[in-house]
């Protein structure tokens, strides 16, 4: 993946985290905390919670009532396509599928809709690596 492509996504500040857990040992929670500490406005999305860390948790992307730039996906690959379709419907700019989340068809759909896409990679790892380029 081209670093310039990743940097464009990392410069977007409103990130919906789909599949966020409130369990501190889970990668989604750790990345949520990291993004919050590093200047991002995170939006929890998980129908199993109402609040995570004092932030309203939305049941799905369609119920988010504020702008979202990036959709960070922590769901199994077979659930990605409907998330991408919702991302397109809410005018998101980018999709980030975390490590192990792979759906080539959903990736194609997102790119055809004009979204920036990263698949099977960790946003925290890339932010660590490229943070010097984000100011």
C-alpha positions in Angstrom: 0.0 0.0 0.0 1.3 3.5 -1.0 2.2 5.6 2.1 0.6 8.7 0.5 -2.7 6.9 0.2 -2.5 5.9 3.9 -1.5 9.4 4.9 -4.5 10.9 3.2 -6.7 8.7 5.3 -4.8 9.3 8.5 -5.3 13.1 8.0 -9.1 12.6 8.2 -10.2 13.3 11.8 -13.7 11.8 12.3 -13.5 8.0 12.6 -16.4 5.6 13.2 -15.2 2.4 14.7 -17.6 -0.4 13.7 -17.4 -3.3 16.0 -15.8 -1.4 18.9 -15.8 -3.4 22.1 -15.8 -1.9 25.6 -13.4 -4.7 26.8 -10.0 -3.2 27.5 -8.0 -6.3 26.2 -9.6 -6.1 22.8 -7.7 -4.6 19.9 -10.7 -2.4 18.9 -10.8 -0.8 22.4 -7.0 -0.3 22.5 -7.1 1.4 19.0 -10.1 3.5 20.1 -8.1 4.8 23.1 -5.0 5.4 21.0 -6.9 7.3 18.3 -8.6 9.5 21.0 -5.2 10.3 22.5 -3.9 11.2 19.1 -6.3 13.9 18.1 -9.1 11.9 16.4 -12.8 12.2 17.1 -13.9 8.6 17.4 -17.5 7.5 17.0 -18.3 4.1 18.6 -20.6 1.8 16.5 -21.9 -1.4 18.1 -25.5 -2.4 18.7 -24.5 -4.1 22.0 -23.6 -0.9 23.8 -25.2 2.5 24.5 -22.1 4.3 25.8 -18.3 3.5 25.6 -15.9 5.7 27.5 -18.5 8.5 27.9 -19.2 8.5 24.1 -22.6 7.7 22.6 -22.4 4.3 20.9 -24.5 4.0 17.7 -26.2 0.8 16.7 -25.1 1.1 13.1 -23.6 3.7 10.7 -27.0 4.8 9.4 -27.9 6.1 12.9 -24.8 8.2 13.3 -26.1 11.8 13.3 -22.8 13.6 12.6 -20.1 13.7 9.9 -17.9 10.7 9.5 -14.7 10.7 7.5 -13.3 7.2 8.0 -15.0 3.9 8.8 -12.6 1.7 10.8 -13.9 -1.9 10.6 -13.5 -4.5 13.3 -16.0 -7.0 12.0 -15.6 -10.4 10.3 -15.0 -10.2 6.6 -18.4 -11.6 5.7 -20.1 -8.5 7.3 -18.1 -5.9 5.5 -20.2 -5.3 2.3 -23.2 -3.9 4.1 -20.9 -1.7 6.2 -19.4 -0.4 3.0 -22.9 0.3 1.5 -23.8 2.2 4.7 -20.5 4.1 4.5 -21.3 5.2 0.9 -24.8 6.2 2.0 -23.5 8.5 4.8 -20.9 10.0 2.5 -17.8 8.7 4.3 -14.5 9.4 2.6 -12.5 6.3 3.6 -12.7 2.7 4.7 -10.1 1.0 6.9 -10.4 -2.7 7.3 -8.3 -3.9 10.2 -5.8 -6.8 10.2 -7.5 -10.0 8.9 -10.6 -8.1 7.5 -10.6 -8.9 3.8 -13.4 -8.5 1.3 -12.2 -7.8 -2.3 -15.7 -7.3 -3.6 -16.5 -4.7 -0.8 -13.2 -3.1 -1.6 -14.1 -2.8 -5.2 -17.5 -1.4 -4.4 -15.9 1.2 -2.0 -13.3 2.3 -4.6 -15.9 2.5 -7.3 -17.9 4.9 -5.1 -14.8 7.1 -4.7 -13.7 6.1 -1.2 -10.1 5.6 -0.2 -9.6 2.1 1.0 -7.1 0.2 3.2 -7.7 -3.5 3.7 -6.0 -6.0 6.1 -3.9 -3.5 7.9 -3.8 -1.8 11.4 -4.5 1.9 11.6 -2.5 2.2 14.9 0.6 0.5 13.3 0.4 2.8 10.3 -0.2 5.9 12.4 2.8 5.0 14.5 4.9 4.6 11.3 3.7 7.6 9.5 2.8 10.1 12.2 5.7 12.3 11.4 4.0 13.1 8.0 0.6 14.0 9.5 1.3 17.6 10.7 
